[in-house]
Amino acid sequence: MNLVIELVYTIIVALIRAYKLIELGIIKLISGPLRKEIIRRFEKLAIVFHVSTNLNSEIPAEREARILEKSKYSSILHVKINTSSICSRVPNEGLLAVAEEYINWGWEFMGTDDQMVQLFCRVLDSKMYQQYYHPINRFLNYLEFQAFNLQTPQRAFQVAEKHYDMGNAIFESFLDPAMQYSCGYWSKADNLNDSQLHKLELIAKKLDLKPGMRVLDMGCGWGTLCKYLAQNHGVECVGITISKEGANYAQKVCKGLKTQFRVQDYRDVDEKFDRIVSIECIEHLGPHNYRTFFEDDGIFLIQIFGVNHMGFPLVDSLMHKYIFPNISFPYYLDVAKSIEALFIIEDWHSFGQDFAKTANAWRHNFQDNWTSKLSEKYGEKFFRLFNLYFVMTEASCKSRKVQLWQLVLSKDGLRREYRAAR
Ligand SMILES: C[S@@+](CC[C@H](N)C(=O)[O-])C[C@H]1O[C@@H](n2cnc3c(N)ncnc32)[C@H](O)[C@@H]1O
């Protein structure tokens, strides 16, 4: 964004914050009846709140039976509320408030993390989140995250500063040993490592590679795909990333192979390649930039963590503030529109449930490998934030609100038979 637009954007965000503060004050005035209404709605989902000052995790059997009778669920989930402000903060700030209160122990889940996934699935299935995304909040969300191009070349590196360059030790703690930060392919796998290896081969087959071809990997992470393709398919790979740590790591593990890694924004690549691949990078590029992303040649394979329904928000302030600045989950029609007249869609493969399994495995790895060294460096709040991030990713895929696609695109349409691998 140029300076003037950046200034306008900053003023708009400040006005949104001011409006939200006033709204919070109004919500606080009606917090009594609001609390009753929230409790009633959650009880319909068999979710019961316990206030910590009066904590009694055992609810009378008849009340439990009454709650279950009125709900479609067969078990009750219990949530402990440690701060009363949560009832006004959540209607005011939605998921951001849910997460901040969780990180700061404003609420706790009284059960396992797998049951906490169920908690979020119930809320997502009920579409309760739509009450937060009423027309005014939808408009404010649009103004803050979508109206402006938040993914300009100048801003492209912000997500590396916040996330990708925070230290490889964190990523090593939860990813598979080959360091793939994207959904695995679980059709014939029953563990994370196999699912990730199968994904690499699936991509190679779909790309229809021949030895000697030049392949570009846009958003190459820690260089895993480039390494795999160069080692097993005799191709030459160029990987680009905005993360210095990722590029350094990739250079080390690919020593001696025909690979090259560059720290650069995707818009700065101006060479021709036989094949282009991009695995879960488009989420960082934003709808204003899809067209420039797709102005390429060759067979193009893209993996997307995307959204199928307009009703589900493409951006939320939680992800934006704490995990991935400037993220925007691609809406399928925006992707299709940006491809129009540039590419023929040869294949559109959907396997969203596999991301639930991937996120579940990441959470288990993260918990098992959370050492005192990591804890000292990153702290307990970070642990709770990342745990919640994995829980919510799993729930949003399990409840089918977010999808995972692989698309194979060709410039003018392939003139030979093409059957994408599965
Ligand atoms: C979720 S990670 C996926 C990494 C890798 N493709 C994988 O499957 O493990 C997203 C990647 O996109 C890269 N990325 C984000 N924005 C980018 C940009 N503007 N230009 C180039 N790469 C970008 C990040 O550095 C990161 O490597």
The ligand as an ORCA input file, in Angstrom:
! r2SCAN-3c Opt
* xyz 0 1
  C       1.775    -22.675      5.000
  S       3.377    -22.497      4.396
  C       3.460    -23.861      3.263
  C       4.875    -24.270      2.996
  C       5.074    -25.424      2.030
  N       4.479    -25.180      0.749
  C       4.577    -26.722      2.628
  O       3.657    -27.329      2.084
  O       5.142    -27.150      3.634
  C       3.259    -21.073      3.319
  C       4.522    -20.682      2.606
  O       4.227    -19.574      1.742
  C       5.300    -18.654      1.792
  N       4.814    -17.318      1.388
  C       3.890    -16.550      2.009
  N       3.715    -15.383      1.343
  C       4.534    -15.413      0.265
  C       4.842    -14.497     -0.788
  N       4.240    -13.312     -0.856
  N       5.745    -14.871     -1.720
  C       6.380    -16.064     -1.643
  N       6.153    -16.970     -0.664
  C       5.251    -16.655      0.285
  C       5.794    -18.735      3.223
  O       7.115    -18.259      3.346
  C       5.667    -20.253      3.488
  O       6.852    -20.889      3.063
*
